[in-house]
Amino acid sequence: MPSPLSVDLRERVVSAVSEGASCHQAAARFGVSVSSASRWSEQFRQERRLAPKPSGGDHASHRIEAQAELILATYEARPAIFLHELRDALAELGVQTSTSSLSRFFARHGITRKKGRSTPPSRRART
C-alpha cells in the first residue's frame, strides 16, 4: 500500500479549491487525482482537518473477540477439536467465522493447538 500524500500538498490543494478553483483545476495544477482533491476538500469542510486517516491494521478482530467466552467454552469442552469442526459448531450456535480467524484468535490468546506425541521419543532411532 502506498504511503499517503503529505499534509502540505493537501493544504495547497484545499486552499486552491477554497479560493475558487474547481477540483479538476486544482488536481491538474498539483498533479493529484480529481477524486483526491474532492475528497480532501470535503473532509476539510466537514472535519476541519487534513491529516490522512490511519491505514492498515486489524479491523475485524473485535467481531470474534465479542464471542470469546463462547469460543473458549466450546473449545474447552472438546480440546482435540479441529478448527473446521469448531467453526461448524460455532455456526450452529449462530457465530459465523472462518478457520483462519479462529487460528488468529487462539494465537492472540496464547493457546497453542499442537497435538502432543502419542509415544515417548525413542533413544535408539528416529520415530
N, CA, C and O atoms as a GROMACS GRO file, in nm:
protein
  508
    1MET      N    1   0.084  -0.117   0.000
    1MET     CA    2   0.000   0.000   0.000
    1MET      C    3   0.089   0.123   0.000
    1MET      O    4   0.182   0.133   0.080
    2PRO      N    5   0.060   0.218  -0.089
    2PRO     CA    6   0.144   0.338  -0.094
    2PRO      C    7   0.122   0.426   0.028
    2PRO      O    8   0.019   0.419   0.095
    3SER      N    9   0.222   0.508   0.055
    3SER     CA   10   0.210   0.599   0.169
    3SER      C   11   0.120   0.717   0.131
    3SER      O   12   0.113   0.754   0.014
    4PRO      N   13   0.053   0.776   0.229
    4PRO     CA   14  -0.036   0.889   0.199
    4PRO      C   15   0.044   1.012   0.157
    4PRO      O   16   0.160   1.029   0.196
    5LEU      N   17  -0.020   1.097   0.079
    5LEU     CA   18   0.044   1.220   0.035
    5LEU      C   19   0.056   1.317   0.152
    5LEU      O   20  -0.020   1.309   0.249
    6SER      N   21   0.151   1.408   0.143
    6SER     CA   22   0.183   1.496   0.255
    6SER      C   23   0.068   1.591   0.289
    6SER      O   24  -0.016   1.623   0.205
    7VAL      N   25   0.067   1.633   0.413
    7VAL     CA   26  -0.034   1.729   0.460
    7VAL      C   27  -0.013   1.863   0.391
    7VAL      O   28  -0.110   1.934   0.364
    8ASP      N   29   0.112   1.898   0.362
    8ASP     CA   30   0.141   2.023   0.293
    8ASP      C   31   0.074   2.026   0.155
    8ASP      O   32   0.013   2.126   0.119
    9LEU      N   33   0.085   1.918   0.080
    9LEU     CA   34   0.021   1.911  -0.052
    9LEU      C   35  -0.131   1.918  -0.037
    9LEU      O   36  -0.198   1.984  -0.116
   10ARG      N   37  -0.183   1.850   0.060
   10ARG     CA   38  -0.328   1.852   0.084
   10ARG      C   39  -0.374   1.995   0.116
   10ARG      O   40  -0.478   2.040   0.067
   11GLU      N   41  -0.296   2.066   0.197
   11GLU     CA   42  -0.331   2.204   0.232
   11GLU      C   43  -0.332   2.294   0.108
   11GLU      O   44  -0.421   2.377   0.092
   12ARG      N   45  -0.232   2.276   0.020
   12ARG     CA   46  -0.227   2.359  -0.100
   12ARG      C   47  -0.344   2.331  -0.193
   12ARG      O   48  -0.400   2.423  -0.252
   13VAL      N   49  -0.382   2.203  -0.206
   13VAL     CA   50  -0.495   2.168  -0.292
   13VAL      C   51  -0.624   2.225  -0.235
   13VAL      O   52  -0.703   2.286  -0.309
   14VAL      N   53  -0.647   2.207  -0.105
   14VAL     CA   54  -0.769   2.257  -0.042
   14VAL      C   55  -0.773   2.410  -0.047
   14VAL      O   56  -0.878   2.470  -0.068
   15SER      N   57  -0.658   2.472  -0.029
   15SER     CA   58  -0.651   2.618  -0.036
   15SER      C   59  -0.690   2.667  -0.175
   15SER      O   60  -0.763   2.765  -0.188
   16ALA      N   61  -0.641   2.600  -0.278
   16ALA     CA   62  -0.674   2.639  -0.416
   16ALA      C   63  -0.824   2.623  -0.442
   16ALA      O   64  -0.885   2.708  -0.507
   17VAL      N   65  -0.883   2.516  -0.392
   17VAL     CA   66  -1.027   2.493  -0.411
   17VAL      C   67  -1.107   2.598  -0.334
   17VAL      O   68  -1.208   2.647  -0.385
   18SER      N   69  -1.064   2.631  -0.214
   18SER     CA   70  -1.137   2.730  -0.134
   18SER      C   71  -1.124   2.871  -0.192
   18SER      O   72  -1.209   2.957  -0.166
   19GLU      N   73  -1.019   2.895  -0.270
   19GLU     CA   74  -1.000   3.026  -0.334
   19GLU      C   75  -1.076   3.037  -0.466
   19GLU      O   76  -1.069   3.140  -0.533
   20GLY      N   77  -1.148   2.931  -0.503
   20GLY     CA   78  -1.232   2.941  -0.621
   20GLY      C   79  -1.198   2.846  -0.734
   20GLY      O   80  -1.276   2.836  -0.830
   21ALA      N   81  -1.088   2.776  -0.728
   21ALA     CA   82  -1.056   2.680  -0.834
   21ALA      C   83  -1.146   2.558  -0.820
   21ALA      O   84  -1.187   2.522  -0.710
   22SER      N   85  -1.175   2.494  -0.931
   22SER     CA   86  -1.253   2.370  -0.925
   22SER      C   87  -1.161   2.256  -0.882
   22SER      O   88  -1.038   2.270  -0.886
   23CYS      N   89  -1.220   2.147  -0.843
   23CYS     CA   90  -1.138   2.031  -0.804
   23CYS      C   91  -1.057   1.981  -0.923
   23CYS      O   92  -0.944   1.935  -0.905
   24HIS      N   93  -1.113   1.990  -1.045
   24HIS     CA   94  -1.039   1.949  -1.165
   24HIS      C   95  -0.917   2.038  -1.186
   24HIS      O   96  -0.809   1.989  -1.217
   25GLN      N   97  -0.935   2.169  -1.170
   25GLN     CA   98  -0.825   2.262  -1.190
   25GLN      C   99  -0.717   2.244  -1.084
   25GLN      O  100  -0.598   2.242  -1.115
   26ALA      N  101  -0.758   2.231  -0.958
   26ALA     CA  102  -0.660   2.213  -0.850
   26ALA      C  103  -0.585   2.081  -0.866
   26ALA      O  104  -0.464   2.075  -0.844
   27ALA      N  105  -0.656   1.977  -0.906
   27ALA     CA  106  -0.591   1.846  -0.924
   27ALA      C  107  -0.488   1.852  -1.037
   27ALA      O  108  -0.378   1.798  -1.023
   28ALA      N  109  -0.523   1.917  -1.146
   28ALA     CA  110  -0.429   1.930  -1.257
   28ALA      C  111  -0.309   2.015  -1.217
   28ALA      O  112  -0.196   1.984  -1.254
   29ARG      N  113  -0.332   2.119  -1.143
   29ARG     CA  114  -0.225   2.211  -1.103
   29ARG      C  115  -0.123   2.143  -1.012
   29ARG      O  116  -0.003   2.166  -1.025
   30PHE      N  117  -0.171   2.060  -0.919
   30PHE     CA  118  -0.081   1.997  -0.821
   30PHE      C  119  -0.047   1.852  -0.852
   30PHE      O  120   0.028   1.789  -0.777
   31GLY      N  121  -0.099   1.798  -0.960
   31GLY     CA  122  -0.063   1.662  -1.002
   31GLY      C  123  -0.122   1.552  -0.915
   31GLY      O  124  -0.058   1.450  -0.891
   32VAL      N  125  -0.243   1.573  -0.869
   32VAL     CA  126  -0.312   1.469  -0.792
   32VAL      C  127  -0.440   1.433  -0.866
   32VAL      O  128  -0.478   1.501  -0.962
   33SER      N  129  -0.507   1.329  -0.822
   33SER     CA  130  -0.631   1.289  -0.888
   33SER      C  131  -0.745   1.382  -0.848
   33SER      O  132  -0.742   1.443  -0.741
   34VAL      N  133  -0.844   1.391  -0.933
   34VAL     CA  134  -0.960   1.475  -0.906
   34VAL      C  135  -1.034   1.422  -0.784
   34VAL      O  136  -1.083   1.500  -0.702
   35SER      N  137  -1.043   1.290  -0.772
   35SER     CA  138  -1.114   1.232  -0.657
   35SER      C  139  -1.044   1.266  -0.525
   35SER      O  140  -1.110   1.289  -0.424
   36SER      N  141  -0.910   1.271  -0.526
   36SER     CA  142  -0.837   1.309  -0.404
   36SER      C  143  -0.864   1.454  -0.369
   36SER      O  144  -0.888   1.487  -0.253
   37ALA      N  145  -0.859   1.542  -0.468
   37ALA     CA  146  -0.886   1.684  -0.442
   37ALA      C  147  -1.026   1.703  -0.388
   37ALA      O  148  -1.048   1.781  -0.295
   38SER      N  149  -1.121   1.632  -0.444
   38SER     CA  150  -1.260   1.642  -0.398
   38SER      C  151  -1.275   1.587  -0.257
   38SER      O  152  -1.341   1.648  -0.173
   39ARG      N  153  -1.214   1.472  -0.232
   39ARG     CA  154  -1.223   1.409  -0.100
   39ARG      C  155  -1.160   1.496   0.008
   39ARG      O  156  -1.216   1.513   0.116
   40TRP      N  157  -1.042   1.550  -0.022
   40TRP     CA  158  -0.973   1.634   0.076
   40TRP      C  159  -1.052   1.761   0.106
   40TRP      O  160  -1.063   1.803   0.221
   41SER      N  161  -1.107   1.822   0.002
   41SER     CA  162  -1.187   1.943   0.022
   41SER      C  163  -1.310   1.914   0.108
   41SER      O  164  -1.341   1.989   0.200
   42GLU      N  165  -1.377   1.806   0.077
   42GLU     CA  166  -1.496   1.768   0.154
   42GLU      C  167  -1.459   1.735   0.299
   42GLU      O  168  -1.529   1.773   0.392
   43GLN      N  169  -1.348   1.663   0.317
   43GLN     CA  170  -1.302   1.628   0.452
   43GLN      C  171  -1.270   1.755   0.531
   43GLN      O  172  -1.301   1.764   0.650
   44PHE      N  173  -1.208   1.852   0.465
   44PHE     CA  174  -1.174   1.976   0.536
   44PHE      C  175  -1.300   2.055   0.571
   44PHE      O  176  -1.308   2.115   0.679
   45ARG      N  177  -1.399   2.056   0.482
   45ARG     CA  178  -1.523   2.128   0.510
   45ARG      C  179  -1.598   2.065   0.627
   45ARG      O  180  -1.655   2.136   0.710
   46GLN      N  181  -1.598   1.932   0.634
   46GLN     CA  182  -1.676   1.863   0.738
   46GLN      C  183  -1.602   1.852   0.870
   46GLN      O  184  -1.659   1.876   0.976
   47GLU      N  185  -1.474   1.814   0.865
   47GLU     CA  186  -1.400   1.781   0.987
   47GLU      C  187  -1.296   1.885   1.027
   47GLU      O  188  -1.240   1.879   1.137
   48ARG      N  189  -1.268   1.981   0.938
   48ARG     CA  190  -1.167   2.083   0.963
   48ARG      C  191  -1.029   2.022   0.987
   48ARG      O  192  -0.949   2.076   1.064
   49ARG      N  193  -1.001   1.911   0.921
   49ARG     CA  194  -0.868   1.851   0.932
   49ARG      C  195  -0.829   1.791   0.798
   49ARG      O  196  -0.914   1.757   0.717
   50LEU      N  197  -0.697   1.780   0.777
   50LEU     CA  198  -0.646   1.727   0.651
   50LEU      C  199  -0.554   1.607   0.669
   50LEU      O  200  -0.508   1.549   0.571
   51ALA      N  201  -0.527   1.569   0.791
   51ALA     CA  202  -0.435   1.458   0.815
   51ALA      C  203  -0.493   1.329   0.757
   51ALA      O  204  -0.614   1.307   0.764
   52PRO      N  205  -0.409   1.245   0.699
   52PRO     CA  206  -0.459   1.120   0.644
   52PRO      C  207  -0.510   1.028   0.755
   52PRO      O  208  -0.461   1.031   0.868
   53LYS      N  209  -0.608   0.948   0.721
   53LYS     CA  210  -0.661   0.852   0.817
   53LYS      C  211  -0.560   0.739   0.834
   53LYS      O  212  -0.481   0.713   0.743
   54PRO      N  213  -0.560   0.672   0.948
   54PRO     CA  214  -0.467   0.561   0.966
   54PRO      C  215  -0.495   0.450   0.866
   54PRO      O  216  -0.610   0.423   0.831
   55SER      N  217  -0.390   0.386   0.820
   55SER     CA  218  -0.408   0.277   0.725
   55SER      C  219  -0.354   0.147   0.784
   55SER      O  220  -0.269   0.147   0.873
   56GLY      N  221  -0.406   0.038   0.733
   56GLY     CA  222  -0.362  -0.093   0.778
   56GLY      C  223  -0.420  -0.129   0.912
   56GLY      O  224  -0.509  -0.062   0.964
   57GLY      N  225  -0.368  -0.235   0.968
   57GLY     CA  226  -0.414  -0.278   1.098
   57GLY      C  227  -0.534  -0.371   1.091
   57GLY      O  228  -0.587  -0.401   0.984
   58ASP      N  229  -0.574  -0.414   1.205
   58ASP     CA  230  -0.684  -0.509   1.216
   58ASP      C  231  -0.815  -0.435   1.230
   58ASP      O  232  -0.829  -0.345   1.314
   59HIS      N  233  -0.912  -0.473   1.148
   59HIS     CA  234  -1.043  -0.410   1.154
   59HIS      C  235  -1.153  -0.506   1.194
   59HIS      O  236  -1.267  -0.463   1.215
   60ALA      N  237  -1.124  -0.634   1.203
   60ALA     CA  238  -1.230  -0.731   1.221
   60ALA      C  239  -1.221  -0.815   1.349
   60ALA      O  240  -1.317  -0.885   1.382
   61SER      N  241  -1.110  -0.810   1.421
   61SER     CA  242  -1.095  -0.899   1.536
   61SER      C  243  -1.197  -0.870   1.645
   61SER      O  244  -1.228  -0.958   1.725
   62HIS      N  245  -1.248  -0.747   1.651
   62HIS     CA  246  -1.346  -0.716   1.756
   62HIS      C  247  -1.471  -0.801   1.741
   62HIS      O  248  -1.539  -0.827   1.841
   63ARG      N  249  -1.504  -0.844   1.619
   63ARG     CA  250  -1.623  -0.928   1.599
   63ARG      C  251  -1.607  -1.064   1.665
   63ARG      O  252  -1.699  -1.113   1.730
   64ILE      N  253  -1.491  -1.123   1.648
   64ILE     CA  254  -1.470  -1.256   1.707
   64ILE      C  255  -1.437  -1.245   1.856
   64ILE      O  256  -1.470  -1.335   1.933
   65GLU      N  257  -1.372  -1.135   1.897
   65GLU     CA  258  -1.342  -1.116   2.039
   65GLU      C  259  -1.470  -1.098   2.121
   65GLU      O  260  -1.472  -1.130   2.240
   66ALA      N  261  -1.576  -1.048   2.058
   66ALA     CA  262  -1.703  -1.033   2.129
   66ALA      C  263  -1.762  -1.169   2.164
   66ALA      O  264  -1.845  -1.179   2.255
   67GLN      N  265  -1.721  -1.273   2.094
   67GLN     CA  266  -1.771  -1.409   2.118
   67GLN      C  267  -1.666  -1.494   2.189
   67GLN      O  268  -1.674  -1.617   2.185
   68ALA      N  269  -1.569  -1.433   2.254
   68ALA     CA  270  -1.456  -1.506   2.313
   68ALA      C  271  -1.501  -1.611   2.414
   68ALA      O  272  -1.450  -1.723   2.412
   69GLU      N  273  -1.595  -1.577   2.501
   69GLU     CA  274  -1.638  -1.674   2.603
   69GLU      C  275  -1.699  -1.798   2.539
   69GLU      O  276  -1.671  -1.910   2.582
   70LEU      N  277  -1.782  -1.778   2.438
   70LEU     CA  278  -1.845  -1.891   2.370
   70LEU      C  279  -1.742  -1.977   2.298
   70LEU      O  280  -1.749  -2.099   2.303
   71ILE      N  281  -1.647  -1.913   2.232
   71ILE     CA  282  -1.543  -1.987   2.160
   71ILE      C  283  -1.459  -2.068   2.257
   71ILE      O  284  -1.433  -2.186   2.233
   72LEU      N  285  -1.416  -2.005   2.365
   72LEU     CA  286  -1.331  -2.075   2.462
   72LEU      C  287  -1.408  -2.187   2.532
   72LEU      O  288  -1.350  -2.293   2.558
   73ALA      N  289  -1.536  -2.166   2.561
   73ALA     CA  290  -1.615  -2.271   2.625
   73ALA      C  291  -1.633  -2.390   2.531
   73ALA      O  292  -1.624  -2.505   2.574
   74THR      N  293  -1.658  -2.363   2.404
   74THR     CA  294  -1.672  -2.470   2.305
   74THR      C  295  -1.541  -2.545   2.288
   74THR      O  296  -1.540  -2.668   2.277
   75TYR      N  297  -1.432  -2.472   2.286
   75TYR     CA  298  -1.300  -2.534   2.271
   75TYR      C  299  -1.264  -2.618   2.394
   75TYR      O  300  -1.211  -2.728   2.381
   76GLU      N  301  -1.293  -2.565   2.513
   76GLU     CA  302  -1.259  -2.638   2.636
   76GLU      C  303  -1.342  -2.764   2.652
   76GLU      O  304  -1.297  -2.860   2.714
   77ALA      N  305  -1.462  -2.765   2.597
   77ALA     CA  306  -1.545  -2.886   2.603
   77ALA      C  307  -1.484  -2.998   2.520
   77ALA      O  308  -1.496  -3.116   2.555
   78ARG      N  309  -1.418  -2.963   2.409
   78ARG     CA  310  -1.352  -3.062   2.322
   78ARG      C  311  -1.217  -3.007   2.278
   78ARG      O  312  -1.207  -2.950   2.170
   79PRO      N  313  -1.112  -3.021   2.360
   79PRO     CA  314  -0.982  -2.961   2.327
   79PRO      C  315  -0.915  -3.019   2.202
   79PRO      O  316  -0.830  -2.953   2.143
   80ALA      N  317  -0.951  -3.141   2.161
   80ALA     CA  318  -0.888  -3.201   2.044
   80ALA      C  319  -0.964  -3.169   1.916
   80ALA      O  320  -0.938  -3.229   1.811
   81ILE      N  321  -1.056  -3.076   1.922
   81ILE     CA  322  -1.138  -3.042   1.805
   81ILE      C  323  -1.054  -2.971   1.699
   81ILE      O  324  -0.968  -2.890   1.731
   82PHE      N  325  -1.082  -3.002   1.574
   82PHE     CA  326  -1.015  -2.934   1.464
   82PHE      C  327  -1.080  -2.799   1.442
   82PHE      O  328  -1.194  -2.776   1.481
   83LEU      N  329  -1.005  -2.708   1.380
   83LEU     CA  330  -1.058  -2.574   1.359
   83LEU      C  331  -1.184  -2.573   1.273
   83LEU      O  332  -1.277  -2.498   1.301
   84HIS      N  333  -1.188  -2.658   1.170
   84HIS     CA  334  -1.308  -2.658   1.086
   84HIS      C  335  -1.428  -2.716   1.161
   84HIS      O  336  -1.541  -2.676   1.136
   85GLU      N  337  -1.402  -2.810   1.253
   85GLU     CA  338  -1.511  -2.862   1.335
   85GLU      C  339  -1.559  -2.755   1.434
   85GLU      O  340  -1.679  -2.743   1.459
   86LEU      N  341  -1.466  -2.680   1.490
   86LEU     CA  342  -1.502  -2.572   1.582
   86LEU      C  343  -1.580  -2.464   1.509
   86LEU      O  344  -1.678  -2.411   1.561
   87ARG      N  345  -1.538  -2.431   1.387
   87ARG     CA  346  -1.610  -2.334   1.306
   87ARG      C  347  -1.753  -2.379   1.281
   87ARG      O  348  -1.846  -2.299   1.291
   88ASP      N  349  -1.772  -2.508   1.249
   88ASP     CA  350  -1.906  -2.561   1.224
   88ASP      C  351  -1.991  -2.561   1.352
   88ASP      O  352  -2.110  -2.530   1.348
   89ALA      N  353  -1.929  -2.596   1.464
   89ALA     CA  354  -2.001  -2.596   1.592
   89ALA      C  355  -2.045  -2.455   1.629
   89ALA      O  356  -2.155  -2.435   1.680
   90LEU      N  357  -1.959  -2.357   1.603
   90LEU     CA  358  -1.994  -2.218   1.632
   90LEU      C  359  -2.103  -2.168   1.537
   90LEU      O  360  -2.188  -2.087   1.576
   91ALA      N  361  -2.101  -2.216   1.412
   91ALA     CA  362  -2.205  -2.176   1.316
   91ALA      C  363  -2.342  -2.225   1.363
   91ALA      O  364  -2.442  -2.157   1.345
   92GLU      N  365  -2.346  -2.343   1.423
   92GLU     CA  366  -2.472  -2.395   1.476
   92GLU      C  367  -2.523  -2.309   1.592
   92GLU      O  368  -2.643  -2.303   1.618
   93LEU      N  369  -2.429  -2.242   1.661
   93LEU     CA  370  -2.466  -2.154   1.772
   93LEU      C  371  -2.488  -2.010   1.726
   93LEU      O  372  -2.516  -1.922   1.808
   94GLY      N  373  -2.477  -1.986   1.595
   94GLY     CA  374  -2.504  -1.853   1.541
   94GLY      C  375  -2.384  -1.763   1.523
   94GLY      O  376  -2.401  -1.644   1.496
   95VAL      N  377  -2.264  -1.816   1.538
   95VAL     CA  378  -2.142  -1.736   1.522
   95VAL      C  379  -2.077  -1.774   1.390
   95VAL      O  380  -2.027  -1.885   1.375
   96GLN      N  381  -2.078  -1.682   1.294
   96GLN     CA  382  -2.016  -1.705   1.164
   96GLN      C  383  -1.872  -1.657   1.168
   96GLN      O  384  -1.847  -1.539   1.195
   97THR      N  385  -1.778  -1.746   1.141
   97THR     CA  386  -1.637  -1.711   1.139
   97THR      C  387  -1.564  -1.804   1.044
   97THR      O  388  -1.626  -1.892   0.985
   98SER      N  389  -1.436  -1.786   1.028
   98SER     CA  390  -1.355  -1.870   0.941
   98SER      C  391  -1.249  -1.942   1.024
   98SER      O  392  -1.222  -1.905   1.139
   99THR      N  393  -1.190  -2.043   0.965
   99THR     CA  394  -1.085  -2.116   1.036
   99THR      C  395  -0.963  -2.028   1.058
   99THR      O  396  -0.896  -2.040   1.161
  100SER      N  397  -0.932  -1.940   0.963
  100SER     CA  398  -0.816  -1.852   0.980
  100SER      C  399  -0.841  -1.752   1.092
  100SER      O  400  -0.749  -1.719   1.166
  101SER      N  401  -0.964  -1.703   1.106
  101SER     CA  402  -0.997  -1.612   1.216
  101SER      C  403  -0.982  -1.683   1.350
  101SER      O  404  -0.932  -1.626   1.447
  102LEU      N  405  -1.025  -1.808   1.355
  102LEU     CA  406  -1.011  -1.885   1.479
  102LEU      C  407  -0.864  -1.909   1.511
  102LEU      O  408  -0.823  -1.902   1.627
  103SER      N  409  -0.784  -1.935   1.408
  103SER     CA  410  -0.641  -1.956   1.429
  103SER      C  411  -0.576  -1.831   1.487
  103SER      O  412  -0.498  -1.840   1.581
  104ARG      N  413  -0.609  -1.714   1.431
  104ARG     CA  414  -0.555  -1.588   1.483
  104ARG      C  415  -0.607  -1.560   1.624
  104ARG      O  416  -0.534  -1.506   1.708
  105PHE      N  417  -0.733  -1.596   1.651
  105PHE     CA  418  -0.791  -1.578   1.784
  105PHE      C  419  -0.712  -1.657   1.887
  105PHE      O  420  -0.675  -1.603   1.992
  106PHE      N  421  -0.684  -1.784   1.857
  106PHE     CA  422  -0.608  -1.867   1.952
  106PHE      C  423  -0.466  -1.815   1.968
  106PHE      O  424  -0.412  -1.820   2.078
  107ALA      N  425  -0.405  -1.764   1.862
  107ALA     CA  426  -0.270  -1.709   1.871
  107ALA      C  427  -0.270  -1.584   1.961
  107ALA      O  428  -0.179  -1.567   2.042
  108ARG      N  429  -0.371  -1.498   1.947
  108ARG     CA  430  -0.380  -1.378   2.032
  108ARG      C  431  -0.396  -1.414   2.178
  108ARG      O  432  -0.347  -1.342   2.265
  109HIS      N  433  -0.465  -1.523   2.205
  109HIS     CA  434  -0.491  -1.565   2.344
  109HIS      C  435  -0.383  -1.659   2.397
  109HIS      O  436  -0.392  -1.708   2.510
  110GLY      N  437  -0.281  -1.685   2.316
  110GLY     CA  438  -0.169  -1.768   2.361
  110GLY      C  439  -0.204  -1.915   2.376
  110GLY      O  440  -0.141  -1.987   2.454
  111ILE      N  441  -0.304  -1.960   2.304
  111ILE     CA  442  -0.345  -2.100   2.310
  111ILE      C  443  -0.284  -2.173   2.192
  111ILE      O  444  -0.313  -2.143   2.077
  112THR      N  445  -0.197  -2.270   2.223
  112THR     CA  446  -0.138  -2.350   2.117
  112THR      C  447  -0.222  -2.474   2.098
  112THR      O  448  -0.271  -2.533   2.194
  113ARG      N  449  -0.238  -2.512   1.973
  113ARG     CA  450  -0.325  -2.624   1.944
  113ARG      C  451  -0.245  -2.741   1.886
  113ARG      O  452  -0.303  -2.827   1.819
  114LYS      N  453  -0.116  -2.747   1.911
  114LYS     CA  454  -0.036  -2.856   1.860
  114LYS      C  455  -0.071  -2.984   1.934
  114LYS      O  456  -0.093  -2.984   2.055
  115LYS      N  457  -0.077  -3.090   1.862
  115LYS     CA  458  -0.104  -3.220   1.922
  115LYS      C  459   0.024  -3.273   1.986
  115LYS      O  460   0.133  -3.257   1.931
  116GLY      N  461   0.010  -3.334   2.101
  116GLY     CA  462   0.126  -3.391   2.169
  116GLY      C  463   0.168  -3.523   2.107
  116GLY      O  464   0.095  -3.580   2.026
  117ARG      N  465   0.285  -3.571   2.146
  117ARG     CA  466   0.333  -3.700   2.096
  117ARG      C  467   0.250  -3.813   2.155
  117ARG      O  468   0.214  -3.809   2.273
  118SER      N  469   0.220  -3.912   2.074
  118SER     CA  470   0.142  -4.024   2.123
  118SER      C  471   0.231  -4.125   2.197
  118SER      O  472   0.183  -4.200   2.282
  119THR      N  473   0.360  -4.126   2.164
  119THR     CA  474   0.454  -4.215   2.232
  119THR      C  475   0.578  -4.134   2.270
  119THR      O  476   0.609  -4.034   2.206
  120PRO      N  477   0.649  -4.178   2.374
  120PRO     CA  478   0.772  -4.107   2.408
  120PRO      C  479   0.876  -4.124   2.297
  120PRO      O  480   0.874  -4.226   2.228
  121PRO      N  481   0.965  -4.029   2.279
  121PRO     CA  482   1.065  -4.041   2.174
  121PRO      C  483   1.161  -4.157   2.202
  121PRO      O  484   1.194  -4.187   2.316
  122SER      N  485   1.204  -4.220   2.095
  122SER     CA  486   1.296  -4.333   2.105
  122SER      C  487   1.439  -4.281   2.119
  122SER      O  488   1.476  -4.181   2.058
  123ARG      N  489   1.517  -4.351   2.201
  123ARG     CA  490   1.658  -4.313   2.216
  123ARG      C  491   1.744  -4.376   2.110
  123ARG      O  492   1.856  -4.330   2.086
  124ARG      N  493   1.695  -4.480   2.046
  124ARG     CA  494   1.778  -4.554   1.951
  124ARG      C  495   1.764  -4.503   1.809
  124ARG      O  496   1.864  -4.490   1.739
  125ALA      N  497   1.644  -4.474   1.765
  125ALA     CA  498   1.623  -4.436   1.626
  125ALA      C  499   1.515  -4.330   1.616
  125ALA      O  500   1.442  -4.304   1.711
  126ARG      N  501   1.506  -4.272   1.498
  126ARG     CA  502   1.404  -4.172   1.477
  126ARG      C  503   1.267  -4.238   1.473
  126ARG      O  504   1.253  -4.350   1.425
  127THR      N  505   1.169  -4.170   1.524
  127THR     CA  506   1.034  -4.226   1.521
  127THR      C  507   0.947  -4.154   1.423
  127THR      O  508   0.830  -4.188   1.407
   0.00000   0.00000   0.00000
